[in-house]
Amino acid sequence: MATADPSPQIPTRANSRRSGNMIHPVDVETPPVRTPSPIVYREVKHFKKWVPWLIPAFVVANTIMFIITMYVNDCPKKSANCIAKFLGRFSFQTFKENPLLGPSSATLQKMGALDVKKVVDGHQGWRLITCNWLHGGVFHLLANMLSLLVIGIRLEREFGFIRVGLLYVIAGFGGSLMSALFIQSNISVGASGALFGLLGAMLSELITNWTMYANKVAAFVTLVVIIAINLAVGILPHVDNFAHIGGFLTGFLLGFVFLIRPQFGWVSQRYAPPGYPASTRSKFKTYQCVLWVVSLILVIVGLTLGLVMLLRGVDANDHCSWCHYLSCVPTSSWSCNTQPAYCSSTQLGSQVNVTCSNTGRTTTYFLPSASNSQIQSLCSQQCT
């Protein structure tokens, strides 16, 4: 009767060597266990989020410029009547002279407002840039800065400060250029052209990166409605809609240049871990490249041609009889006549007689030793 071996049979696996006709067991040589190499993830720079700081800096810069403008304005020294006199030299011009709660037009002109005569005859082309950093009043400043924060921070977070900063400045220049070509009788200030440039860039960014959006139609319709409403507001009097249109067109074209994104497949391939099968995806789609080239050419040609026309003293209204309706549509409730105020004045002692050349109306003021700036302020009130 066979007895069972009490020791358990443990299955083993060993390698052996053959020497002659005999097999000799050798030390076990287990094959090295291959541990999977850790996957090193690289930061996908094409889709990373930036920390926005430039747009808030622009808001601060515009606010500081408005404070400086009000300091230079010094309403109590130059005008007989001021609003919020407890603010001292920071008090505002009367609503009749400036309904936006801000400085006089003479101060804005002194600070760098867009004045076509000074640009063309005085060779002060820098006003095409500086006017974008000035505002006509508190209401004007608040409306533009709130819009800038809402629109600009989103773009800077997605595309970085370099591209958004260039877009803002160039679009503002484009808006100033169109404004100067069509509105040559009044001064113009405000960041509205640059703001509309950001809106235009958002629209072109949606188009050029169309395949990356989930709710394409909803995003497109929403953005178009917002742009249309803002442009419609521009037909009101005292609103420079040509700056809005010029900034929008410039920003729309620049969006195809600055805000283009590579295909997601190309990005995935570029940042894939070692050993990942490569594909032959190109960085950009064909339509993106075509839009990039065409838009860049149009921006360069358009801005260059507009600047040459302006410096030669061309009035674009002479070549477009209906274009003035794009900035203001006259109705029974308001007039689009915004001609600058011209007055004649006589002074006898402390008595100043100011006659508005546009209306022929004369008003007498009692103001000892009135300065030219005070008389100009009275003229603006008289002709309003």
C-alpha positions in Angstrom: 0.0 0.0 0.0 1.6 3.2 -1.1 1.8 5.9 1.5 1.2 9.5 0.5 4.0 12.0 0.8 3.0 14.3 3.6 5.0 17.2 2.2 2.9 19.4 -0.1 3.8 19.5 -3.7 4.6 23.0 -4.6 4.7 23.6 -8.4 7.9 25.3 -9.4 9.2 26.6 -12.7 13.0 26.8 -13.3 15.2 27.1 -16.3 17.8 24.3 -17.0 20.9 24.0 -19.0 21.8 20.9 -21.1 25.3 19.7 -20.9 26.1 16.7 -23.0 23.5 14.0 -22.3 22.8 15.1 -18.8 20.6 17.8 -17.5 21.9 19.7 -14.6 19.6 22.0 -12.7 21.0 25.5 -12.3 20.1 28.6 -10.3 16.7 29.9 -11.3 17.0 32.7 -13.8 13.6 34.4 -13.7 13.2 37.0 -16.5 13.1 40.6 -15.4 9.6 41.8 -14.8 8.9 44.7 -17.0 7.3 47.5 -15.1 5.4 49.9 -17.2 7.2 53.2 -17.5 5.4 56.1 -15.9 3.5 58.3 -18.3 4.9 61.8 -18.3 2.2 64.3 -18.9 3.3 67.6 -20.6 1.4 70.8 -20.2 -0.8 71.4 -23.2 0.1 75.0 -23.8 -2.3 75.5 -26.7 -5.3 75.0 -24.3 -4.0 76.2 -21.0 -5.7 79.0 -19.0 -3.8 82.2 -18.4 -4.3 84.4 -15.4 -5.8 87.7 -16.6 -3.9 90.8 -15.5 -3.6 93.0 -18.6 -7.3 93.8 -18.9 -7.6 94.8 -15.2 -4.5 96.9 -15.8 -6.2 98.6 -18.8 -9.2 99.4 -16.5 -6.9 101.0 -13.9 -5.1 103.0 -16.6 -8.4 104.3 -18.0 -9.6 105.3 -14.6 -6.3 107.0 -13.7 -6.5 109.0 -17.0 -10.0 110.1 -16.2 -8.9 111.3 -12.7 -6.0 113.2 -14.3 -8.4 114.7 -16.9 -10.7 116.0 -14.1 -7.8 117.4 -12.2 -6.7 119.3 -15.3 -10.3 120.4 -16.0 -10.6 122.3 -12.7 -14.2 123.3 -13.2 -14.5 125.9 -10.4 -11.6 127.9 -11.9 -12.9 127.9 -15.5 -16.7 127.8 -15.2 -19.3 129.8 -13.3 -21.4 126.7 -12.5 -20.2 123.2 -11.6 -21.8 120.0 -10.3 -20.6 118.5 -7.0 -18.6 121.6 -6.0 -17.5 119.8 -2.7 -15.1 117.8 -4.9 -13.1 121.0 -5.6 -11.2 120.9 -8.8 -12.6 117.4 -9.5 -16.1 118.8 -9.7 -18.0 118.2 -13.0 -19.3 120.5 -15.8 -23.0 121.2 -15.8 -25.3 118.6 -17.4 -26.1 121.2 -20.1 -22.5 121.3 -21.2 -21.6 117.6 -20.5 -24.5 115.2 -19.7 -22.1 112.4 -19.0 -20.9 114.0 -15.8 -17.4 114.9 -16.8 -15.0 117.5 -18.1 -15.3 120.2 -20.8 -14.6 119.5 -24.4 -11.7 121.9 -24.3 -10.1 119.8 -21.6 -10.6 116.6 -23.5 -9.1 118.3 -26.5 -6.1 119.4 -24.5 -5.6 115.9 -23.1 -5.5 114.2 -26.5 -9.0 113.7 -27.9 -9.4 112.9 -31.5 -9.5 116.2 -33.4 -9.2 115.7 -37.2 -8.0 119.2 -37.9 -5.1 118.8 -35.4 -4.3 115.3 -36.8 -4.2 116.5 -40.5 -3.0 120.1 -40.2 -1.1 119.9 -36.9 0.5 116.5 -37.7 -0.7 115.1 -34.3 -1.3 111.5 -35.4 -0.8 110.3 -31.9 -4.3 111.5 -31.1 -5.6 108.4 -33.0 -4.2 106.3 -30.1 -4.6 108.6 -27.0 -8.3 109.2 -27.6 -8.9 105.6 -26.8 -7.7 106.2 -23.2 -10.0 109.2 -22.5 -13.6 109.3 -21.5 -16.3 112.0 -21.6 -17.6 111.4 -18.1 -18.3 109.1 -15.3 -21.2 107.3 -17.0 -19.1 106.8 -20.1 -16.2 105.4 -18.1 -18.4 103.0 -16.1 -20.2 101.6 -19.1 -16.9 101.0 -21.0 -14.9 99.6 -18.1 -17.7 97.1 -17.1 -17.9 95.9 -20.6 -14.2 95.6 -20.9 -14.0 93.4 -17.8 -16.8 91.1 -19.0 -15.4 90.7 -22.5 -11.7 91.1 -22.1 -11.0 88.9 -19.1 -12.6 85.9 -20.9 -10.4 86.4 -24.0 -7.3 87.0 -22.0 -7.9 83.9 -19.9 -8.2 81.9 -23.2 -5.5 83.4 -25.4 -3.1 85.3 -23.1 -2.2 88.9 -22.7 0.0 89.4 -25.7 -2.6 88.6 -28.4 -5.5 90.3 -26.5 -3.4 93.4 -25.8 -2.3 93.7 -29.5 -5.9 93.2 -30.6 -7.2 95.8 -28.2 -4.7 98.5 -29.3 -5.0 97.9 -33.0 -8.8 97.7 -33.0 -8.9 101.0 -31.1 -6.7 102.5 -33.7 -9.0 101.2 -36.5 -12.0 102.6 -34.8 -10.3 106.0 -34.4 -9.4 105.9 -38.1 -12.9 105.3 -39.3 -14.3 107.9 -36.9 -11.8 110.5 -38.2 -12.7 109.8 -41.9 -16.5 110.2 -41.3 -16.8 112.6 -38.3 -14.5 115.6 -38.9 -16.4 118.4 -37.1 -16.4 117.1 -33.5 -13.8 115.6 -31.1 -14.1 112.0 -30.1 -12.9 110.0 -27.0 -13.5 106.6 -25.5 -12.5 103.0 -25.6 -15.6 101.9 -27.4 -13.7 101.2 -30.7 -11.3 98.8 -28.8 -14.3 97.2 -27.0 -16.1 96.5 -30.3 -12.8 95.1 -31.6 -12.9 92.5 -28.8 -16.5 91.7 -29.7 -15.6 91.3 -33.4 -12.7 89.0 -32.4 -15.0 86.8 -30.3 -17.2 86.4 -33.4 -14.3 85.5 -35.7 -12.8 83.2 -33.1 -16.1 81.3 -33.0 -16.0 80.9 -36.8 -12.4 79.9 -37.2 -12.5 77.4 -34.2 -16.0 76.3 -35.2 -15.4 72.5 -34.7 -14.3 72.9 -31.1 -17.6 74.3 -29.8 -20.4 72.1 -28.6 -23.4 74.5 -28.9 -22.2 76.2 -32.0 -25.5 77.8 -33.3 -26.6 79.0 -29.8 -23.2 80.6 -29.2 -23.2 82.2 -32.7 -26.8 83.6 -32.4 -26.2 85.0 -28.9 -23.1 86.8 -29.9 -24.6 88.2 -33.1 -27.6 89.5 -31.1 -25.3 91.2 -28.5 -23.3 92.9 -31.3 -26.4 94.0 -33.2 -27.9 95.6 -30.0 -24.7 97.5 -29.3 -24.4 98.8 -32.9 -28.1 99.8 -32.8 -27.4 102.0 -29.8 -24.8 103.8 -31.8 -27.5 105.4 -34.0 -28.4 107.7 -31.1 -27.0 111.3 -31.2 -23.7 112.1 -29.6 -22.5 108.5 -30.0 -19.6 107.8 -32.3 -20.9 104.7 -34.1 -18.2 105.0 -36.7 -15.6 104.2 -34.1 -17.7 101.2 -33.1 -17.9 99.9 -36.7 -14.3 100.6 -37.4 -13.2 98.8 -34.2 -15.5 95.9 -34.9 -14.3 95.3 -38.4 -10.7 95.6 -37.4 -11.2 93.2 -34.4 -13.2 90.8 -36.6 -10.3 90.4 -39.1 -7.7 90.3 -36.3 -9.6 87.5 -34.6 -8.8 85.2 -37.6 -5.1 86.1 -37.2 -4.5 86.2 -33.4 -7.2 83.8 -32.0 -6.7 80.8 -34.3 -6.4 77.4 -32.5 -4.7 74.3 -33.8 -6.7 71.1 -34.4 -7.3 69.1 -31.2 -6.0 66.0 -32.9 -2.7 67.8 -33.7 -2.4 69.0 -30.1 -3.1 65.5 -28.7 -0.4 64.0 -31.0 2.1 66.7 -30.0 1.7 66.2 -26.3 1.1 62.4 -26.3 3.4 60.2 -24.2 6.3 58.3 -25.8 5.2 55.3 -27.8 1.8 56.8 -28.6 1.0 56.0 -32.3 1.5 59.2 -34.4 -1.0 60.4 -37.0 -0.6 62.7 -39.9 -2.9 65.5 -38.8 -1.9 69.0 -39.9 -1.8 71.8 -37.3 -4.6 73.9 -38.9 -7.4 73.2 -41.2 -7.4 74.6 -44.7 -10.2 77.1 -44.1 -8.3 78.4 -41.0 -5.2 79.1 -43.1 -7.2 80.8 -45.9 -9.0 83.0 -43.4 -5.7 83.8 -41.7 -4.0 85.0 -44.9 -7.0 86.9 -46.3 -7.7 88.7 -43.0 -4.1 89.7 -42.5 -3.9 91.2 -45.9 -7.2 93.1 -45.5 -6.1 94.5 -42.1 -2.8 95.8 -43.4 -4.3 97.2 -46.6 -7.3 98.7 -44.9 -5.5 100.5 -42.1 -2.8 101.8 -44.5 -5.3 103.0 -47.0 -7.4 104.7 -44.3 -4.4 106.4 -42.8 -3.2 107.7 -46.2 -6.7 109.0 -47.0 -7.0 110.8 -43.6 -3.6 112.5 -43.8 -4.5 113.7 -47.3 -7.6 115.4 -45.8 -10.2 113.1 -47.5 -13.8 113.4 -46.1 -15.3 109.9 -46.6 -18.8 111.4 -46.5 -18.1 112.9 -50.0 -17.9 109.4 -51.3 -20.8 108.0 -49.4 -23.9 110.1 -49.2 -25.8 107.8 -46.9 -23.1 106.7 -44.5 -23.8 109.4 -42.0 -27.0 107.4 -41.1 -24.8 104.7 -39.7 -23.9 107.0 -36.8 -27.1 108.9 -36.2 -30.6 108.5 -37.5 -32.7 111.7 -37.0 -36.2 111.3 -35.6 -38.9 113.6 -34.2 -37.3 113.1 -30.7 -33.8 114.2 -31.5 -31.6 115.9 -34.0 -28.3 114.7 -35.5 -26.9 118.2 -35.8 -23.9 118.2 -33.6 -21.9 121.0 -35.1 -19.2 122.5 -32.8 -20.1 125.6 -30.9 -18.7 128.9 -32.2 -19.4 132.2 -30.3 -18.5 135.8 -30.3 -18.1 137.6 -26.9 -17.7 141.1 -25.6 -16.6 142.0 -22.1 -17.3 145.2 -20.2 -15.9 145.0 -16.7 -17.5 141.9 -15.1 -20.2 141.7 -17.7 -19.6 139.1 -20.5 -22.0 138.9 -23.5 -21.7 135.6 -25.3 -23.5 135.1 -28.7 -23.8 131.7 -30.2 -23.0 131.9 -34.0 -25.1 128.8 -34.7 -28.3 130.0 -33.1 -27.8 133.8 -32.8 -28.8 133.7 -29.2 -27.0 136.1 -26.8 -26.7 135.7 -23.0 -25.1 138.0 -20.5 -23.0 136.6 -17.7 -21.4 138.4 -14.8 -17.9 137.0 -14.5 -14.9 139.2 -13.5 -11.8 138.8 -15.6 -13.1 135.9 -17.6 -10.4 133.7 -19.3 -10.6 132.2 -22.7 -11.4 128.7 -21.3 -14.3 130.2 -19.3 -15.7 131.9 -22.3 -15.4 128.7 -24.3 -17.3 126.8 -21.6 -20.0 129.5 -21.6 -20.2 129.1 -25.4 -20.7 125.4 -25.1 -23.6 125.9 -22.7 -25.0 128.7 -24.8 -25.1 126.7 -28.1 -26.4 123.4 -26.5 
